[in-house]
């Protein structure tokens, strides 16, 4: 169905990168030529930044009936070699191979397009490796039916306005990069790719290409708003700006709402295993929360919104029972887009629920608040403490831009709280700042100042890396 959108576009440009564009008919022809090349292989491995050939490779693999596997090209040689060894008899596409996909013409004698579309919706479409920040990366399988369910539940076919363009700066091996390609093509928006993120270049591209929609991760959003000297980014065509992939500090969101006054903001929460977003906080929610004097409504600015159509969300306590409104527990999700599958193993329970391993709560109006990974919960003196609550208070400090809160072993309390922050300030004053806004049991025992926090390329905190460093230096 996505390719039907491409096929109906004719000579309309549908994807742009580095000053070059492909029309809909060109993309379709290149994808069919790529499929002819890919047939007989077991998978297509993509090891490159975003490129004009990225959708060609993705659709070519789909037409050939084999999985598309975008890998993190920034990994070290040893890690990449291990991943490549998992996939024998695969086509490997590196940067030097991509221009050939753009110049190849459709092979004569190829089956008609409609025949190419006749494929098993239960077959594996994409394999995405989890970030591997805590252990060996796991291969999450997304089948055609999972991708299709997400697209159909969130987009209207050919609904975009003429001239709409979506700016994509997230890497191609991230689920958001994949699903942005599918949803924007399905709705009829031209895709504009940045091969590498730079805040100034992002703003310039948004203006030059008259971008109407964009997606960023929290670190990108923070750098973009810092690049704007006043409270207007000068992007009059930008109607929608989505952010997600990791927790976004509320001060950054509030600043972004001022910097992009005419833009609708969307906070999206999802996982690789859920084929992208399962909950969103929409533009109206952002505006209402920012303007409200009601603390409960204002607090929603720190939520990830409500479930998408076709998705159910349930909070369970530590005993596996459904939690009440406002009670913190483990987040479970269910729906047609949910895969929850690694290799041949499914993580779904008998009723189809997927355990996200995140802790969170649903308020009385169904807004979901994520408090962090269950593994990251600090247990101090028998009390469960969510690092996110303390991190939000720290980032609100005028001298602090980023914060990560970690629990280290303590013989008396079980764990003690260590806060690693980016910025300036007196440790005693920062501790008092937290104590004045929370209670003593949630006040960090130690404040550590750093120039930066370890993160993945998509902005996720490498909490395990930080923990290992602190166990060495602050044991």
Residue pairs with C-beta under 8 A, 6 or more apart in sequence:
1 148
1 151
1 152
1 157
1 186
2 59
2 151
2 182
2 185
2 186
3 28
3 31
3 59
3 62
3 63
3 113
3 116
3 117
4 117
5 24
5 157
5 158
5 185
5 186
5 188
6 14
6 24
6 27
6 28
6 31
6 59
6 185
7 24
7 25
7 28
7 113
8 24
8 158
9 23
9 24
9 25
9 188
10 23
10 24
10 25
11 23
11 24
11 25
12 23
12 24
12 190
13 21
13 22
13 23
13 190
14 21
14 22
14 23
14 24
14 27
14 185
14 190
14 191
15 21
15 22
15 27
15 52
15 55
15 190
15 191
15 192
15 193
16 52
16 165
16 190
16 191
16 192
16 193
16 209
17 50
17 51
17 52
17 192
17 193
17 195
18 52
18 193
18 195
20 52
21 52
21 190
22 30
22 52
22 55
22 56
22 102
27 55
27 56
27 59
28 59
28 113
29 105
29 106
30 53
30 56
30 60
30 101
30 102
30 104
30 106
31 55
31 56
31 59
31 60
31 63
32 60
32 63
32 106
32 107
32 110
32 113
32 116
33 60
33 101
33 104
33 105
33 106
33 107
33 110
34 56
34 57
34 59
34 60
34 61
34 63
34 64
34 101
34 104
35 59
35 60
35 61
35 62
35 63
35 64
35 110
35 116
36 64
36 106
36 107
36 110
37 60
37 91
37 104
38 44
38 60
38 61
38 64
38 66
38 91
39 64
39 65
39 66
41 64
41 66
41 89
41 90
41 91
42 66
42 67
42 87
42 88
42 89
42 90
43 61
43 66
43 67
43 68
43 69
43 87
43 90
43 91
43 127
44 57
44 60
44 61
44 64
44 66
44 67
44 68
44 69
44 90
44 91
44 93
45 69
45 70
45 71
45 84
45 87
45 90
45 91
45 92
45 93
46 54
46 57
46 58
46 68
46 69
46 70
46 71
46 93
46 172
46 173
47 70
47 71
47 73
47 80
47 92
47 93
47 94
47 95
48 54
48 73
48 93
48 94
48 95
48 98
48 172
49 73
49 95
49 171
49 172
49 195
49 196
50 168
50 171
50 172
50 177
50 193
50 194
50 195
51 95
51 98
51 172
51 193
51 195
52 98
52 102
52 193
53 93
53 98
53 99
53 101
53 102
54 70
54 172
54 181
54 193
55 181
55 185
55 191
56 101
56 102
57 68
57 93
57 98
57 101
58 68
58 126
58 178
58 181
60 101
61 67
61 68
62 68
62 119
62 125
62 144
63 116
65 119
65 123
67 124
67 125
67 126
67 127
68 125
68 126
68 127
69 87
69 90
69 126
69 127
69 128
70 126
70 128
70 172
70 173
70 177
70 178
71 80
71 83
71 84
71 129
71 173
72 129
72 171
72 173
72 457
73 80
73 94
73 173
74 457
75 83
79 132
83 129
83 137
84 92
86 139
93 101
119 144
120 144
121 143
121 144
121 145
121 148
122 143
122 144
122 145
123 143
123 144
124 141
124 142
124 143
125 142
125 143
125 144
125 146
125 147
126 141
126 142
126 147
126 178
127 139
127 140
127 141
127 142
128 139
128 140
128 142
128 173
128 174
128 175
128 178
128 272
129 137
129 138
129 139
129 140
129 173
130 137
130 138
130 140
130 272
131 137
131 456
131 458
131 460
132 138
133 456
133 460
133 462
133 463
133 464
133 465
134 375
134 464
138 342
139 342
139 343
140 272
140 273
140 339
140 341
140 342
141 339
141 341
141 342
141 343
142 175
142 275
142 339
143 339
143 341
145 336
146 275
146 336
146 337
146 338
146 339
147 179
147 182
147 275
147 337
149 275
149 310
149 335
149 336
149 337
150 179
150 182
150 183
150 275
150 276
150 277
150 337
151 179
151 182
151 183
151 186
153 308
153 309
153 310
153 311
153 336
153 337
154 183
154 277
154 308
154 309
155 183
155 186
155 187
156 187
157 186
157 187
158 187
158 188
159 187
159 188
160 184
160 187
160 188
160 189
161 212
163 210
163 212
164 187
164 188
164 189
164 190
164 212
164 213
165 189
165 190
165 191
165 192
165 209
165 210
165 211
165 212
165 213
166 180
166 184
166 189
166 190
166 191
166 192
166 211
166 212
166 213
166 214
166 215
167 192
167 194
167 202
167 205
167 206
167 209
167 211
167 213
167 214
167 215
168 177
168 180
168 181
168 184
168 191
168 192
168 193
168 194
168 214
168 215
169 194
169 197
169 202
169 214
169 215
169 216
169 220
170 176
170 177
170 180
170 215
170 216
170 217
170 245
170 458
171 177
171 457
171 458
172 178
174 245
174 458
175 270
175 271
175 272
175 275
175 276
176 215
176 217
176 244
176 245
176 268
176 270
176 276
176 458
178 276
179 275
179 276
179 277
180 191
180 215
181 191
184 190
184 191
184 213
185 191
189 212
189 213
192 205
192 209
192 211
194 201
194 202
194 205
197 220
199 220
199 223
199 224
199 226
199 227
200 227
202 216
202 220
202 224
203 224
203 227
203 228
203 233
203 234
203 235
205 211
206 214
206 235
206 237
206 238
207 234
207 235
210 237
211 235
211 237
211 238
212 237
212 238
212 239
212 240
213 238
213 239
213 240
213 241
213 242
214 238
214 240
214 241
214 242
215 241
215 242
215 243
215 244
216 224
216 241
216 242
216 243
217 243
217 244
217 245
217 246
217 458
217 459
218 243
218 244
218 245
218 246
218 247
218 248
218 249
218 252
218 459
219 246
219 455
219 459
220 243
220 459
221 243
221 248
221 252
221 253
221 256
222 249
222 252
222 401
224 233
224 256
224 259
225 233
225 252
225 255
225 256
225 259
228 259
231 258
231 259
231 261
232 259
232 261
233 259
233 260
235 260
235 263
236 262
238 260
238 262
238 263
239 262
239 263
239 264
240 263
240 264
240 265
240 266
240 283
241 256
241 260
241 263
241 264
241 265
241 266
242 265
242 266
242 267
242 268
243 253
243 256
243 265
243 266
243 267
243 268
244 267
244 268
244 269
244 270
244 277
244 304
245 458
245 459
245 460
246 458
246 459
246 460
246 461
247 370
247 372
247 388
247 391
248 267
249 391
249 392
249 395
249 402
250 301
250 302
250 392
250 395
250 396
251 395
251 396
252 395
253 265
253 267
253 286
253 301
254 290
254 301
256 265
257 265
257 286
257 287
257 290
264 282
264 283
264 286
265 281
265 283
265 286
266 280
266 281
266 282
266 283
267 280
267 281
267 286
267 303
267 304
267 305
268 276
268 277
268 279
268 280
268 304
268 305
269 277
269 278
269 279
269 280
269 304
269 305
269 368
269 370
270 276
270 277
270 278
270 279
271 278
271 356
273 338
273 339
273 340
273 341
273 347
273 354
274 333
274 335
274 337
274 338
274 339
274 340
274 354
274 356
275 337
275 338
275 339
276 337
277 308
278 307
278 308
278 311
278 313
278 333
278 335
278 337
278 338
279 304
279 305
279 306
279 307
279 308
279 311
279 313
279 368
280 304
280 305
280 306
280 308
281 300
281 301
281 303
281 304
281 305
281 306
281 367
282 305
285 300
285 305
285 367
286 301
288 297
288 300
289 297
289 298
289 299
289 300
289 301
290 298
290 301
292 298
296 363
300 363
300 367
302 369
302 392
303 363
303 367
303 368
303 369
304 368
304 369
304 370
305 367
305 368
306 365
306 366
306 367
306 368
307 313
307 333
307 366
307 368
310 335
310 336
310 337
311 333
311 334
311 335
311 337
311 338
312 333
312 334
312 335
313 331
313 332
313 333
313 362
313 368
314 322
314 331
314 332
314 333
314 334
314 353
315 322
315 323
315 327
315 328
315 329
315 330
315 331
315 332
315 360
315 361
315 362
316 322
316 323
316 329
316 330
316 332
317 323
317 327
317 329
317 330
318 329
318 330
323 329
323 361
323 362
325 362
325 363
325 364
326 361
326 362
326 363
326 364
327 361
328 359
328 360
328 361
328 371
328 384
328 386
329 359
329 360
329 361
330 355
330 356
330 357
330 358
330 359
330 374
331 355
331 356
331 358
331 359
331 360
331 368
331 370
332 353
332 354
332 355
332 356
333 353
333 354
333 356
334 351
334 352
334 353
334 354
338 348
338 352
338 354
340 346
340 347
340 348
340 354
341 347
341 348
347 354
347 355
348 354
349 355
357 373
357 374
357 375
358 370
358 371
358 372
358 373
358 374
359 370
359 371
359 372
359 373
359 374
359 377
359 386
360 368
360 369
360 370
360 371
361 368
361 369
361 371
362 368
362 369
363 369
370 388
371 386
371 388
371 389
372 386
372 387
372 388
373 463
376 387
376 463
377 384
377 385
377 386
377 387
378 384
378 385
378 386
378 387
378 405
378 406
378 407
378 415
378 417
379 385
379 407
379 414
379 415
380 407
380 410
380 413
380 414
380 415
380 416
380 417
380 441
381 413
381 414
381 441
382 414
383 441
385 407
385 417
385 441
385 442
387 404
387 405
387 406
387 407
389 438
389 442
390 403
390 405
390 417
390 419
390 434
390 438
390 442
390 444
391 403
391 404
391 405
391 419
393 433
393 434
393 437
393 438
394 400
394 403
394 405
394 419
394 421
394 430
394 433
394 434
395 401
395 402
395 403
396 437
397 423
397 425
397 430
397 433
399 423
399 424
399 425
399 430
400 421
400 422
400 423
400 424
400 425
400 430
401 422
401 423
402 421
402 422
402 423
402 452
402 453
403 419
403 420
403 421
403 422
404 419
404 420
404 421
404 453
404 461
404 463
404 466
405 417
405 418
405 419
405 420
405 444
406 417
406 418
406 419
406 420
406 463
406 466
406 467
406 470
407 415
407 416
407 417
407 418
408 415
408 416
408 418
408 467
408 470
408 471
408 474
408 475
409 415
409 416
410 416
416 445
416 446
417 442
417 443
417 444
417 445
417 446
418 444
418 445
418 446
418 448
418 470
418 474
419 430
419 434
419 444
419 446
419 447
419 448
420 448
420 449
420 450
420 453
420 466
420 470
421 430
421 447
421 448
421 449
421 450
422 449
422 450
422 451
422 452
422 453
423 449
424 449
425 449
427 446
427 447
427 449
430 444
430 447
431 443
431 444
431 447
434 442
434 443
434 444
435 443
446 474
448 470
448 474
453 461
453 462
453 466
454 461
454 462
454 465
454 466
455 461
455 462
456 462
